[in-house]
């Protein structure tokens, strides 16, 4: 019964993770308060700070990858990263294919590397630390390859961090519920 619950929840987290990729690629080219000609659509993420709109979905994807691993295991999470990289390359605008795929692969792998040793002891800390590592790496790789500039770096980091911080209460609740039910990580 608990294994079935873990697999069902894992499948839901995996689907949500996969949906973040097309959402991020669509947002960056179509939704924002300002769309730069030949560049990204931007949103305000803090007073005086703008970021490409896709950052919101990438911040969420980092958290969801952690939850896929918690429910389905390390191998499944790594396979999701590889599949997500291919999906990112497939869906990105032609000018952003390399940047999108490379940033996704490197950042999600960094997230995985930080999350894995921490997650059994301190889930909330593991999600926070791994997401911060992933979002910084993603921002640097993406901006360097896509635009040859780190001008949007502060906005990218803040925008992704908002999504991670918004998810932490859910992670805390999930950890407590898992303990109450006796639901162990995969």
PEPE-V182414 format. One record per helix or strand. SS is the DSSP state (h for helix, s for strand). FROM is the first residue (numbers start at 1). LEN is the number of residues. If there is no record, write none. Layout:
ss & from & len
SS & FROM & LEN
SS & FROM & LEN
This chain:
ss & from & len
h & 2 & 29
s & 34 & 2
s & 41 & 6
s & 49 & 4
h & 55 & 18
h & 74 & 18
h & 94 & 25
h & 123 & 25
h & 153 & 29
